[in-house]
Amino acid sequence: MLVSAGNGSAFQRRKSAGATSLSNSGSLTAVAPLWVRLARSGSTVTASTSADGTSWTTIGSDTIALGTTAYVGLAVTSHNVAQLASAVVSSVTATGTAVALPSPQQSQDVGSPAIATR
């Protein structure tokens, strides 16, 4: 799931490594607060948004061949190499059996950003 003040919400995914990125658009505007949810049932992933955390609107659903272990993460980007991005994220919940990310992936920039967060 992605949320952008300028582009709204969308469900983006790749069905396999290196495949073309697919996207379903949700709301064209994103007004805070906005809840997002990804739910996995077997190999089906469903993406939804909510304005109140109670009533959900499905953005899209897809069948994706996933392994038994799924890593969950959050990312923030400005899409501008000269602009540092920030976001407020709260009430994050992941259900299921907890598996820690490998230590190098627990808190780091992805790639080599022009402005590092550390």
C-alpha positions in Angstrom: 0.0 0.0 0.0 1.2 3.5 -0.7 -0.2 6.8 0.5 0.8 10.1 -1.0 -0.6 13.5 -0.3 -0.3 14.4 -4.0 -1.4 11.1 -5.5 -3.8 9.5 -3.0 -3.6 5.7 -2.2 -2.7 2.7 -4.3 -2.0 -1.0 -4.0 1.3 -1.7 -5.8 3.0 -5.1 -6.1 5.2 -7.4 -8.1 3.9 -10.9 -8.5 7.5 -12.2 -8.6 11.1 -10.9 -8.3 11.9 -8.7 -11.3 8.4 -8.7 -12.7 6.5 -5.6 -13.9 5.0 -3.5 -11.1 1.2 -3.6 -11.0 -1.0 -1.0 -9.4 -4.7 -0.4 -8.4 -5.6 3.2 -7.5 -7.6 3.9 -4.5 -8.7 7.4 -3.4 -7.1 10.2 -5.5 -6.7 12.2 -2.3 -5.2 11.2 1.0 -6.4 13.1 4.0 -4.8 12.4 7.3 -5.4 10.4 9.3 -5.6 7.4 6.8 -5.4 3.8 7.9 -4.0 1.2 5.5 -4.2 -2.6 5.8 -2.7 -5.5 3.9 -4.2 -8.8 4.7 -2.8 -12.1 3.6 -4.8 -15.3 3.3 -2.7 -18.1 1.8 -1.4 -16.6 -1.4 -4.0 -13.9 -1.7 -3.1 -10.3 -0.6 -5.8 -7.8 -0.1 -5.2 -4.0 0.3 -7.6 -1.7 2.0 -7.9 1.9 3.3 -10.0 3.5 6.0 -10.7 7.0 7.2 -11.6 5.8 10.7 -9.9 2.4 11.2 -13.3 0.7 11.4 -15.0 0.9 7.9 -12.7 -0.4 5.2 -12.6 0.1 1.4 -10.8 -2.6 -0.6 -8.4 -1.1 -3.1 -7.3 -4.4 -4.7 -6.5 -8.0 -4.2 -4.1 -10.3 -6.0 -2.7 -13.8 -5.9 1.0 -13.7 -5.2 3.2 -16.8 -4.7 4.6 -16.0 -1.2 6.8 -18.1 1.0 5.7 -19.1 4.5 7.7 -16.3 6.1 6.7 -12.8 5.2 8.7 -9.7 6.3 6.7 -6.6 7.0 8.2 -3.1 6.7 7.4 0.6 6.3 9.2 3.0 3.9 9.1 6.7 3.4 10.3 8.5 0.2 10.1 12.0 -1.2 10.9 10.9 -4.8 13.3 13.8 -4.9 17.0 13.2 -4.2 17.4 16.7 -2.7 14.4 16.5 -0.4 14.4 14.5 2.9 11.0 12.9 3.5 9.2 12.4 6.9 6.0 10.8 8.0 4.1 10.1 11.2 3.3 6.4 11.6 1.4 5.0 14.6 -0.6 2.0 15.7 1.4 -0.5 13.5 0.3 -4.0 14.0 1.4 -7.3 12.4 -0.3 -10.5 13.4 1.0 -14.0 13.1 4.2 -15.6 14.3 6.8 -12.9 14.9 10.0 -13.3 13.0 12.7 -10.6 13.3 14.2 -9.1 10.2 17.8 -9.8 9.6 19.8 -7.2 11.5 21.1 -5.2 8.5 17.5 -4.6 7.4 16.0 -3.5 10.7 16.6 0.2 10.3 18.4 1.5 7.3 18.1 3.6 4.1 17.3 1.6 1.0 19.8 2.1 -1.8 22.2 5.0 -1.6 20.0 8.1 -1.1 21.6 11.5 -1.6 20.4 12.6 1.9 20.9 9.8 4.4 18.6 9.6 7.4 21.4 8.5 9.7 
